[in-house]
């Protein structure tokens, strides 16, 4: 072998090395076997929730501007939809994933869920306007529950919609804290604590997202999609995780506020620290999802 030939081979190896490595990544990106698709519950509460959303016949977008009489008229007309909602929330829920990159049917389901969340929120606003604050709190807890259950087992898009629904319920319930009696605060804190403990974790959401992508973009397509859209996907994932964590913090702060309000009404003074709330008002001190340490409380 001449020196010239050897130099050409060395140059080719240097230039071809990254290409070979890149091709190997594409070929073996999804070499690890996929876990089996989890079976859907039967009955699936998700189906009931979507059905309820499609049953909502009235436009509740301007519920804050409607009189109690008008709100009552509209909610009465959709009483069957609300009953179907409660049935769905009592059942095990899981998003029935469609392994298609362009599933218009699933987008329609998400639209129905958002419509339903607004309608249940309108129920809460009606209860507020009629000075039924305890009932209003229960409706807003239903909205929060809806946000969690409608995204269970889904991908990031489902979680983003679920988080937005939870934001709505938490923000309305937060405004009610100072109007609730001790019993209502204590019950709401315990219910919300249970809902928060049962939410899916961000790691579960990401695993579901990865599994969905591998089943939707099979073989080498998965590697190509990941490599070509890596930067944009990472930004989406980061933004979604930040929203997930931020809302979890707000929800846990609301748990603390409700428990502290109940404590103050019972004892005549605020708790000195979060430990005072355990175990009579809280099962455990809420943790900050970002640090893994106890949430901060200021009397």
N, C-alpha and C positions, 0 to 999 in steps of 0.2 A: 504494500500500500504506500503510495507516494505521500509526501508531506501535504501536498495540495489536497489530495482526496481526504486525508485524515482531518484536515482543517475544515473541509466542507461538512464532514460528518459531525464534527464537534459543533459547528455553527447550527446545523440542522437540529441537533439534539437540544441545543439551548433554546432555539425558537419554537420547536415543536413541543417541548416539555409542558408549558402552560396549557397548550391546546389539548394534549393528551390527558392532563390532570382534570381540565374542565369537562372533557367528554366523559371521563370516568365518573365525575360527580353526577352528571346527568343520567348516566346509565344505572348508577347504583344509589341514587338519591332516596328512592323508596324501596330499597332492597329489604328493609325490615318488614316482616309480615304485618298487615293491618289487623287490628283487633276486630272481632265480629261486631256487626251492627247491633247495638242494644235493642232488644224487642220493645215495641211500644206498649204502654199499659193498655189494658182493655177492661173497662172503657178508658179512653184517654181524655183527661180533663181539658187538654189543649183544644180538642175538637169542640168541646162544649163552649169554651171561651170564644173561639172564632165564630161559632154559630150564634152566640149571644151578640157579638159585635155586628153581625150581619142582620140580626133581628131589630137592632136599634133603628127606629123609623124617624126619629126627630133629630133636628140639628141643635145640639147643645153648646155650640162653640161660644155663644154669647150668654152663657148661663148667669154670669155676674150681673148682667143688665136686666134680667127678667124679674118680674115681680114674683113673690111667693105663690100667688094664685096660678100664674102662667107656668111656673116651674112644676107645680104640683100636677097641673093638667098634663104636661108633657111626660113626666115620670110615670104617672098612672097609665098612660097609653103604652109605655114600654115596660110595664111590670113583668111581663113574661120573660123579657130579655134579662132583667135583673135577677129573676129567679134562676134562669139558666146559668147566669154568672156564678151565683152561689153554689150551684150544683158542680160546676166545673172546678171551682176552687177547693171543693171538698174531695175531688178525685185526684189521683196521681196524674201529673202532667209531664209530657215530653214532646218537644218539637219534632214533627215528622219531616225529617230532612229530605229534600229532593236533590239528588246529585246532578244538578244541572247548573251551568254558569248563568243561565238566563231564565230563572223560574218566575214567570209573571204571576203564577198562582200563589206562590209564597208571599210575594209583595202584596197581593190582595189580602192575604191573611193578616199581615202586619198592619195594613190599613184598617181592617176590621177591629183589631185589638186596640189600636189608638183611639178609634171611635168609641169603643166600649169604655176605655179609661176615662174619657171626657164625660160620658154619660153617668158613670158611677160618681165621678167628682161632682157632677151637677146634683146628684142625690144628696151628697154631703152639704153642698151650699144651700139646698132647700132646707135641710135640717137646721143649719146655722141661722137662716133667716127666720125660722120658726122657733128659735131659741131652744132647740133640742140638741145641745152641744154634745151630749154623750152619744147620741145616735150619729151625729156628724163625724165624731172621732172614729166610730166603727166603719163608716163608709170609707173614710180616708185610709184606714187600715186595709180595707178590701182593695183599694187602688194599689197600695204598696204590695200586697200579696199578689195581685194581678201582674205587676211588673216582674216579680220574681218568678212566678210560675209560667208565665207566657214565654220566658226565655230559656227555661230549663232544658238542657240537652241540645240547645241550638248553637249557631255560630256567632261570630262577632256582631253581625247585623242584627240578629235577634236580641243579643245582649244590649246593644245600643238603644233599641226600641224599649226593651224592658227597663233599662236605667232611666230613660226619659219618663216613662210611666211612674216609676218609683219617685223621681224628683217631684212630680206633680202631687202625689199623695203626701210625701214628707213635708213639702212646703206648706200645704194647707193644714196639716195636723200641727205643725210647729206654731202656727198662728193661734191655735186653740188652747195651748197648754195652760195659760193663765186663766182661762174661763172654765176649766174642768174641775170637778170636785175630786176629793182624794181617791175615792173608789174608782172613778173613771180613769184617773191618771195611773193608778196602780195596775189596773187591768190592761190599759193600753201599753204600758211599759213592758209588762210580761208578754203580751201578744207580739209586740214588735221585737222583743228580744228573741222569741222563738222563730219568727220569720227571718230575722237576720242570721241566726245560727243555721238555718236550713237553706240559705242561698247557695248557689253553686259558686265555687271559687274561680278566680281568674285563671289559674292553671288548668282547671277543667274546661273553661271556655276556649283557651288556646289549643288544648288537645283536640277538642271537638272541631275547631277550625282547621287544624292540620289534617285530621282524618277526613274531613269533608273535602278538602282540596285534593288529597291523594286519590279519593274515589271519583272526584269530578274530572280532574286532569290526570288521566292514567298514564303510566309508563314514563317515557322521556318528556312528555308534555308537562308533567309536574315540575321536573327540574328546570325546564325552559322558562315556565311561568315564574318560578321562584327567583331564578337568576335575573331575568329581564325586568322584573318589577320589585326587586328586593328593597330598594330605597323607599319607594312609595308605600310598600306594604309595612315596612318597619315604622313609618310615620303614622300610618293608620292604627297599627297595634299599640303604639305608644300613647296616642291620643285617646284611644278607647280605654286603655288601662287606667289612664289618669282620671277619666270620667268615672270609671267603676270605683276606684279608690276614693275619690272625692265624695261620691254619693254615699259610700259606705260609712265614711267619717261623719257625714251629716246625719245619717240614720242613727248611728250610735250616739251622737250628741243628743239627738231627740230622745232616745231611750233614757239617757241620763237626766235630761230636763224633766221628763215625765215622772221619773222615780223621785227626783229631788223635790218636785212640786207636791207629790203625794206625801213624802216625808214631812215637809214643812207644814202642810195642812194638818197632819196627824199630831206632830210634836210641838207645833207652835214656833219652830225655828228651823232654819235650813240645816242640812247635814254639814258637819265639819269637813268631811272628805268622802270619797266614793266608798270607802270601806264601811261607812255607816249605813249604806243602802243594801248591803249584802248580809243575810240572805232574805230579809223581809220584803225588800222592794225589787231587788235584782238577784238573779241566780249567780252572777259573777260580774266583776268589773269589766266593762267593754274595753277591748284592745284597739289601739291605733293600728290600722292595717299597714301603714308605711313603716312603722318602727317596731311593731310587735310588743310595745309597752302599754301600760295603762293609759287610757284617755285622761286628759287633763280636766279638772273640775275646779271652778272658782265659785265659792258661796256668794 
